[in-house]
Amino acid sequence: MSDTLGATTKSNTEERKEKYYSFQIKGWTSFDPMGQTLAKIAENIEQGEGFLTLVETVKTEDNLSGIGDEDVRECFTNIVAAKRLVKIAHELPKNLRDQLRSALKAEEEEVTPKKPGASVATLGANGEATSRTKQWP
């Protein structure tokens, strides 16, 4: 039982070590970046089709509870839980491991996988922030 408590304390401590950064990137491109993944935009910029003019950290939080955007906080919570699950997968009961494998296999077999959306604020033509949903790359 003390091993379990020690592992739980260690996991909670590791989570508290995480820092979360809200940042803003500004730049210019010779292509329309709307509707493209961040990876594709970065690739095009690397190929000389654009320039970053500013990368600014707007806010820093020491834990998940400090993140004001509920969607972002939930995504990070899921990522932390998944990382924890990966670390202890071998300790899970066999039936739960089998369910997890089955769920992952089903996800891989989907023809058009659905990725969770995250709320992204963009600047409109008038410079005001507008919100839209952006698929994870």
MIDOSE-1310 file (N, C-alpha, C; in nm, 2 decimals, decimal comma, always signed):
residues 137
msdt	+0,08/-0,12/+0,00/+0,00/+0,00/+0,00/+0,09/+0,13/+0,00; +0,20/+0,12/+0,07/+0,28/+0,24/+0,08/+0,35/+0,27/-0,06; +0,37/+0,16/-0,14/+0,42/+0,18/-0,28/+0,32/+0,26/-0,36; +0,20/+0,23/-0,35/+0,09/+0,30/-0,42/+0,09/+0,45/-0,38
lgat	+0,09/+0,47/-0,25/+0,09/+0,61/-0,21/+0,21/+0,69/-0,25; +0,32/+0,62/-0,25/+0,45/+0,69/-0,30/+0,44/+0,72/-0,45; +0,38/+0,63/-0,52/+0,37/+0,65/-0,67/+0,27/+0,77/-0,69; +0,16/+0,77/-0,62/+0,06/+0,88/-0,64/+0,12/+1,01/-0,60
tksn	+0,20/+1,02/-0,49/+0,26/+1,14/-0,45/+0,36/+1,19/-0,56; +0,44/+1,09/-0,61/+0,54/+1,12/-0,72/+0,47/+1,18/-0,84; +0,36/+1,12/-0,88/+0,28/+1,16/-1,00/+0,23/+1,30/-0,98; +0,17/+1,33/-0,87/+0,12/+1,46/-0,84/+0,23/+1,57/-0,84
teer	+0,35/+1,53/-0,78/+0,46/+1,62/-0,78/+0,51/+1,65/-0,92; +0,52/+1,54/-1,01/+0,56/+1,56/-1,14/+0,47/+1,66/-1,22; +0,34/+1,64/-1,19/+0,24/+1,73/-1,26/+0,26/+1,88/-1,21; +0,29/+1,90/-1,09/+0,32/+2,03/-1,04/+0,44/+2,10/-1,10
keky	+0,53/+2,02/-1,14/+0,66/+2,07/-1,20/+0,63/+2,13/-1,34; +0,52/+2,09/-1,40/+0,49/+2,14/-1,53/+0,46/+2,29/-1,53; +0,50/+2,36/-1,63/+0,47/+2,50/-1,65/+0,39/+2,51/-1,78; +0,30/+2,60/-1,79/+0,21/+2,61/-1,90/+0,23/+2,76/-1,95
ysfq	+0,25/+2,77/-2,08/+0,27/+2,90/-2,14/+0,17/+2,94/-2,24; +0,11/+3,05/-2,23/+0,02/+3,11/-2,33/+0,11/+3,20/-2,41; +0,11/+3,18/-2,55/+0,20/+3,25/-2,63/+0,13/+3,30/-2,75; +0,19/+3,40/-2,82/+0,14/+3,46/-2,94/+0,25/+3,46/-3,04
ikgw	+0,21/+3,42/-3,16/+0,31/+3,43/-3,27/+0,25/+3,52/-3,38; +0,33/+3,61/-3,43/+0,29/+3,69/-3,54/+0,39/+3,67/-3,65; +0,35/+3,69/-3,77/+0,43/+3,67/-3,89/+0,36/+3,71/-4,01; +0,44/+3,70/-4,12/+0,39/+3,72/-4,25/+0,42/+3,61/-4,34
tsfd	+0,33/+3,57/-4,43/+0,35/+3,46/-4,52/+0,31/+3,50/-4,66; +0,36/+3,43/-4,76/+0,32/+3,46/-4,90/+0,22/+3,36/-4,94; +0,15/+3,30/-4,85/+0,04/+3,21/-4,87/-0,06/+3,23/-4,77; -0,19/+3,18/-4,79/-0,30/+3,20/-4,70/-0,28/+3,09/-4,59
pmgq	-0,25/+3,12/-4,47/-0,23/+3,01/-4,37/-0,37/+2,96/-4,31; -0,48/+3,02/-4,34/-0,60/+2,98/-4,28/-0,64/+2,84/-4,34; -0,68/+2,75/-4,25/-0,72/+2,62/-4,29/-0,61/+2,52/-4,30; -0,48/+2,57/-4,27/-0,37/+2,48/-4,28/-0,32/+2,44/-4,13
tlak	-0,26/+2,33/-4,12/-0,21/+2,29/-3,99/-0,09/+2,37/-3,95; -0,06/+2,38/-3,83/+0,05/+2,45/-3,78/+0,18/+2,39/-3,84; +0,18/+2,26/-3,85/+0,30/+2,19/-3,91/+0,32/+2,23/-4,05; +0,22/+2,24/-4,13/+0,23/+2,29/-4,27/+0,27/+2,43/-4,28
iaen	+0,22/+2,52/-4,20/+0,26/+2,66/-4,19/+0,41/+2,67/-4,16; +0,45/+2,59/-4,06/+0,59/+2,60/-4,02/+0,68/+2,55/-4,13; +0,64/+2,44/-4,20/+0,71/+2,39/-4,31/+0,73/+2,49/-4,43; +0,62/+2,56/-4,46/+0,62/+2,66/-4,56/+0,72/+2,78/-4,52
ieqg	+0,71/+2,82/-4,39/+0,80/+2,92/-4,35/+0,95/+2,88/-4,36; +0,97/+2,75/-4,32/+1,11/+2,70/-4,33/+1,16/+2,70/-4,47; +1,07/+2,69/-4,57/+1,10/+2,69/-4,71/+1,11/+2,83/-4,77; +1,10/+2,93/-4,68/+1,12/+3,07/-4,72/+0,99/+3,14/-4,77
egfl	+0,88/+3,08/-4,74/+0,75/+3,14/-4,78/+0,69/+3,23/-4,67; +0,77/+3,26/-4,57/+0,71/+3,35/-4,47/+0,82/+3,38/-4,36; +0,78/+3,47/-4,27/+0,87/+3,51/-4,16/+0,80/+3,53/-4,04; +0,85/+3,48/-3,92/+0,80/+3,51/-3,79/+0,85/+3,65/-3,75
tlve	+0,77/+3,74/-3,71/+0,81/+3,87/-3,66/+0,81/+3,88/-3,51; +0,73/+3,79/-3,45/+0,72/+3,80/-3,30/+0,68/+3,67/-3,24; +0,75/+3,62/-3,14/+0,70/+3,51/-3,06/+0,71/+3,56/-2,92; +0,59/+3,58/-2,86/+0,58/+3,64/-2,73/+0,51/+3,55/-2,63
tvkt	+0,56/+3,53/-2,51/+0,49/+3,47/-2,40/+0,40/+3,57/-2,33; +0,27/+3,54/-2,34/+0,17/+3,63/-2,29/+0,15/+3,61/-2,14; +0,14/+3,48/-2,10/+0,11/+3,44/-1,96/+0,17/+3,31/-1,93; +0,21/+3,29/-1,81/+0,27/+3,16/-1,76/+0,19/+3,11/-1,64
ednl	+0,16/+2,99/-1,64/+0,09/+2,93/-1,52/+0,17/+2,81/-1,47; +0,18/+2,79/-1,34/+0,25/+2,69/-1,28/+0,17/+2,56/-1,26; +0,04/+2,56/-1,29/-0,04/+2,44/-1,28/-0,16/+2,45/-1,37; -0,22/+2,34/-1,39/-0,34/+2,34/-1,48/-0,46/+2,43/-1,43
sgig	-0,47/+2,43/-1,30/-0,59/+2,51/-1,25/-0,58/+2,66/-1,28; -0,46/+2,71/-1,31/-0,44/+2,85/-1,35/-0,48/+2,88/-1,49; -0,50/+2,78/-1,58/-0,54/+2,80/-1,72/-0,68/+2,84/-1,72; -0,71/+2,96/-1,77/-0,85/+3,01/-1,77/-0,94/+2,95/-1,88
dedv	-0,88/+2,90/-1,99/-0,96/+2,85/-2,10/-0,99/+2,70/-2,07; -1,12/+2,68/-2,05/-1,17/+2,54/-2,01/-1,13/+2,44/-2,11; -1,14/+2,47/-2,24/-1,10/+2,37/-2,34/-0,95/+2,33/-2,34; -0,87/+2,43/-2,32/-0,73/+2,41/-2,32/-0,69/+2,33/-2,19
recf	-0,75/+2,37/-2,08/-0,73/+2,30/-1,95/-0,77/+2,15/-1,96; -0,88/+2,13/-2,03/-0,93/+1,99/-2,04/-0,83/+1,91/-2,13; -0,78/+1,97/-2,24/-0,69/+1,90/-2,33/-0,56/+1,87/-2,25; -0,51/+1,96/-2,18/-0,38/+1,93/-2,10/-0,41/+1,83/-1,99
tniv	-0,53/+1,83/-1,93/-0,56/+1,73/-1,83/-0,56/+1,59/-1,89; -0,62/+1,58/-2,01/-0,62/+1,45/-2,08/-0,48/+1,41/-2,12; -0,40/+1,50/-2,16/-0,26/+1,46/-2,19/-0,18/+1,42/-2,07; -0,20/+1,48/-1,96/-0,13/+1,44/-1,83/-0,18/+1,30/-1,79
aakr	-0,31/+1,28/-1,80/-0,37/+1,15/-1,77/-0,31/+1,04/-1,86; -0,30/+1,07/-1,99/-0,25/+0,97/-2,09/-0,11/+0,94/-2,06; -0,03/+1,04/-2,03/+0,11/+1,02/-1,99/+0,13/+0,93/-1,87; +0,04/+0,96/-1,77/+0,05/+0,88/-1,65/+0,01/+0,73/-1,68
lvki	-0,10/+0,72/-1,76/-0,14/+0,58/-1,80/-0,03/+0,51/-1,88; +0,04/+0,57/-1,96/+0,15/+0,51/-2,04/+0,25/+0,46/-1,94; +0,28/+0,54/-1,84/+0,39/+0,50/-1,74/+0,35/+0,38/-1,66; +0,22/+0,36/-1,63/+0,18/+0,25/-1,54/+0,09/+0,15/-1,61
ahel	+0,09/+0,15/-1,75/+0,01/+0,05/-1,82/+0,03/-0,09/-1,78; +0,16/-0,13/-1,75/+0,19/-0,26/-1,71/+0,13/-0,30/-1,58; +0,09/-0,21/-1,50/+0,03/-0,23/-1,37/-0,12/-0,25/-1,37; -0,18/-0,21/-1,49/-0,33/-0,22/-1,50/-0,38/-0,36/-1,50
pknl	-0,50/-0,39/-1,46/-0,56/-0,52/-1,47/-0,57/-0,56/-1,62; -0,55/-0,69/-1,65/-0,55/-0,74/-1,79/-0,67/-0,69/-1,87; -0,79/-0,70/-1,81/-0,91/-0,67/-1,89/-0,91/-0,52/-1,92; -0,86/-0,43/-1,84/-0,85/-0,29/-1,87/-0,75/-0,26/-1,98
rdql	-0,63/-0,33/-1,97/-0,53/-0,32/-2,08/-0,59/-0,36/-2,21; -0,67/-0,47/-2,21/-0,73/-0,52/-2,33/-0,83/-0,42/-2,39; -0,91/-0,36/-2,30/-1,00/-0,25/-2,34/-0,93/-0,14/-2,40; -0,82/-0,10/-2,34/-0,74/+0,01/-2,39/-0,68/-0,02/-2,53
rsal	-0,62/-0,14/-2,54/-0,57/-0,18/-2,67/-0,68/-0,18/-2,78; -0,79/-0,23/-2,75/-0,91/-0,24/-2,84/-0,95/-0,09/-2,88; -0,95/+0,00/-2,79/-0,99/+0,13/-2,82/-0,89/+0,20/-2,91; -0,76/+0,18/-2,88/-0,66/+0,24/-2,96/-0,66/+0,18/-3,10
kaee	-0,68/+0,05/-3,11/-0,68/-0,02/-3,24/-0,80/+0,03/-3,32; -0,92/+0,05/-3,26/-1,04/+0,10/-3,33/-1,01/+0,24/-3,38; -0,94/+0,32/-3,30/-0,91/+0,46/-3,34/-0,82/+0,46/-3,46; -0,72/+0,37/-3,47/-0,63/+0,36/-3,58/-0,70/+0,32/-3,71
eevt	-0,80/+0,23/-3,69/-0,87/+0,18/-3,81/-0,97/+0,27/-3,87; -1,01/+0,38/-3,80/-1,10/+0,47/-3,86/-1,05/+0,53/-3,99; -1,14/+0,54/-4,09/-1,10/+0,59/-4,21/-1,07/+0,74/-4,20; -1,16/+0,82/-4,14/-1,13/+0,96/-4,12/-1,13/+0,99/-3,97
pkkp	-1,01/+0,98/-3,91/-1,00/+1,00/-3,76/-1,04/+1,14/-3,73; -1,12/+1,15/-3,62/-1,16/+1,28/-3,57/-1,06/+1,32/-3,46; -1,01/+1,44/-3,48/-0,91/+1,49/-3,38/-0,99/+1,59/-3,29; -0,95/+1,60/-3,16/-1,02/+1,70/-3,08/-0,99/+1,84/-3,12
gasv	-1,09/+1,92/-3,12/-1,07/+2,06/-3,15/-1,03/+2,14/-3,03; -0,95/+2,25/-3,05/-0,91/+2,34/-2,95/-0,95/+2,48/-2,99; -1,00/+2,56/-2,90/-1,04/+2,69/-2,93/-0,92/+2,78/-2,96; -0,92/+2,85/-3,07/-0,81/+2,93/-3,11/-0,86/+3,07/-3,14
atlg	-0,80/+3,17/-3,08/-0,84/+3,31/-3,10/-0,76/+3,36/-3,22; -0,82/+3,42/-3,32/-0,75/+3,48/-3,43/-0,78/+3,63/-3,44; -0,70/+3,70/-3,50/-0,72/+3,84/-3,52/-0,80/+3,86/-3,65; -0,91/+3,93/-3,64/-0,99/+3,97/-3,75/-0,92/+4,08/-3,83
ange	-0,99/+4,12/-3,93/-0,94/+4,23/-4,01/-0,93/+4,36/-3,94; -1,01/+4,38/-3,84/-1,01/+4,50/-3,76/-0,92/+4,49/-3,64; -0,84/+4,38/-3,62/-0,75/+4,36/-3,51/-0,81/+4,31/-3,39; -0,94/+4,28/-3,39/-1,01/+4,23/-3,27/-1,00/+4,08/-3,27
atsr	-0,99/+4,02/-3,15/-0,98/+3,87/-3,14/-1,11/+3,81/-3,17; -1,11/+3,71/-3,25/-1,23/+3,63/-3,28/-1,20/+3,48/-3,24; -1,29/+3,41/-3,20/-1,27/+3,27/-3,16/-1,32/+3,17/-3,27; -1,24/+3,07/-3,29/-1,28/+2,96/-3,39/-1,22/+2,83/-3,34
tkqw	-1,27/+2,72/-3,39/-1,22/+2,59/-3,35/-1,12/+2,55/-3,45; -1,00/+2,51/-3,41/-0,89/+2,46/-3,49/-0,86/+2,31/-3,46; -0,86/+2,23/-3,56/-0,82/+2,09/-3,54/-0,68/+2,08/-3,51; -0,65/+1,98/-3,42/-0,51/+1,96/-3,38/-0,44/+1,90/-3,50
p	-0,31/+1,94/-3,53/-0,24/+1,88/-3,64/-0,21/+1,73/-3,62
